[in-house]
């Protein structure tokens, strides 16, 4: 769904992208993460699919090739690291809950602090409503949630320092992820990625905080 909404946004914004290959390639990459699979083969095969698809088009565009492969990675492979977090043994389930809870709390804290206290724009070109005050509140909330998980379900898996660093990583990468999706939407001239979730936009809008955050958390936990 994220890959579909990504490609649809770009098309509505007049940007060149291959709809079907974006979905197939991105879905295959996500399947590698969630089900296991030959990632090198999927990367090579998916890239070849995009190139061959473009060769068969009436007009050829390297921009279309680039935006298609980028979309498969950006909307398919990166957020699919959530499945890889869940598979970290023996605490994968708790790590996944930690990631979700920290991101949800971060987003909520950033929203309310930004509305009530926000004065200084964080990224006025990408997202005019986001403020440094909201970002600071979101960062702090993510760290607090991570420390709570360390004191409860992850006492044996993380030290307080490790939990604090994971929370800080989520606080930075999660908000950077949100801005990254805003960059795509602004380039396409689209406000929401879709209308599937009334009042919340599309699926991609709901998972935007995990695009860069999920890989960051997975690799940090893998090499801790």
N, C-alpha and C positions, 0 to 999 in steps of 0.2 A: 504493500500500500504506500509506503514512503517513496519507493522508486516511481510508482505510478504518479503520485502527486507531484514529485519533483519534475518529471518529464512534462506533465500537464501544465504546471506553472510556467515552465520555460516556453512551451508552445503558445500559451495564452499571451505571453509577453513578447512574442515574435522572435524568440531565440531558437536557433536550430538544434534539434535533439531527436534522436531515434526513440520513439516511444516503446515499441515492443522489445528491442534489444536491451534497453535500460532496465525494463522489468525482469526479463529473463536472466540477464547477466547479474543484476543486483540480487535477484531471488536465489540464484545458484550460489553466490557468495555467502548469503545469509544461511543457506542450507548447510554449507561447509562448516559454519560456526556452530549451528544448532544440532546438526545430525552427524557431523564428521564427514570428511570427504577429501578428495585429492585437490587441495587448494591450488598447487601449481598448474594442474591440468585445467581447472576452472578459469584461472586467470588467463592462461594462454588461449583456451578455447573461447572464452568470452570476448577477449580482445580481437581474436580472429573473426568472430561473428560480427562484431561491430564494423570492422574494416570491410568484410565481404558484403555486408548489408549496404554500406555506403558505396561500394563499387557498383552495386546493382541499381543505384538511384539514378534518376535522369540527370540531376546536377550533383556535383560532388562538393563536399564541404569538410575541410579539416576541423573547423570549429564544431561541426555537428559530431564528428568522431570524438573530439576531446570532451565535449560536454556530456556525451553519452557515457563514456568510460568514467569520467569524474562522478557522474550521478550514481552509477552502479557502486562505486567505492564509497561515496559520501553518504548516500541514502540506504545502501544495502549492507556493505561489509562493516563499516565503522559501528553503527548502532547494534549490529548483530553480536558484538562482543559481550552484550548482556548475557547471551547464552553461554559464552566461554567463562564468564564470571560464575555462573551457576554450576559449571562443571568443575570448578576448583575444589579438590577434595582435601580434607573432609568437611570443610566449612563453607562450601559454595553457596548453599541456600541462604545462610546468614549473611554472607558477603553480598548476595544479590539483594536481599531485603535492606541491607545497609545502604546500598547504592540508591535504590528507589526512595527510601525514606529520607535520605540526605538531600536528594535532588528535589523531592516534593517540598520539604521544609524550607530548603534554600529558595525555591521559586516563590513560596508564600511569603517568607520574610522579606525578600527583595521587593515584592510587589507592594506590601503594606508600608514598609519603611520608605520606599520610593515615593509613594503617594503622600505620606504624612510628613516626611522630613526632607525629601529630595530637593536639592537646589542646583547641583552641579551635574550637567549632562555627562553620561559615561561615554557614549558613542553617538553624538547627535546625527551623524550622517546615516548610520546603520539602523539605529533604534532611538528616536528622539525622546521617548518616555523613560528610558532607563537612566538611572543616576548613580553616581559614585556612592551616595549614602545607601541606596538600595542594594548595591553590589556588596558593600561592606557588611550589611545586615545579613545578606544571603550567605556570604562567606562564613561569618560567625555561626550562623545556624547550622551549616553543613558540618563544621568542626564539632559543635556541641552534640549533634546527632551521632557522629562517629564515636565520640567518647562515651556516650550512653550505651551504644552497642558493645563497646569494649568492656564496659562494666557488667554487661548482662550476658548476651549470647556469644560474644567473641572473646571472652576473658582468656581462653587458652590459645587463641589464634593470633592475637595482636597485643602488643604492649601499649600503654597509654600514648607513648611517643609515636608509635606506628599509626595508631588510630587517629591521632591528631593530624599527622601528615596526610593520611588518606582523606580525612575530612577537608583539609586545606586544598588538596588536589581536586576534590569534587567541587569545592567552592569556586575554584578558578576555572577548571576545565568545563564545568557545567554551564557557567555563564558565558564563557567563550563560545561554547557550542550554540547557545541561543543566538548569539550575535552572528555566528557563521551562517545559520539558517536565514537570519534576517538579511544577510548580505545577498543570498540567493534570491530571496523574495523581492528585495529592492531592485536587484538587477533585472528581474522579470517584470517589475511594476505590479506585483501582486501583494495584497494585504494578508490573506490567509492561504495556506496550502490547499485547503478544501473546505467543504461544508458538511462533512460526515458527522461531526460532533457539534451540535448546536451550541453556540456560545463559546466554543473552544477552537473552531477551525477544523483542520484536518488531522489525520493520524500523524503526519510529519510534524505538525505543530506541537503535538503532545510528546513526541519523542525527540524534539530538537535538542534538549539539554543533554542527551546521551550520545550525540554524534561523536564528539571528541572526548567526552567524559568516560564512556564505557571502555574504550581502548586504554585510556590513561589508568583507570582503576585496575583493569585486568592485568596490565603489564607491571604495575606497581606491586600488586599482590603476588604475581608470579615470581618476582625477583626480590621479594622482601627478605 
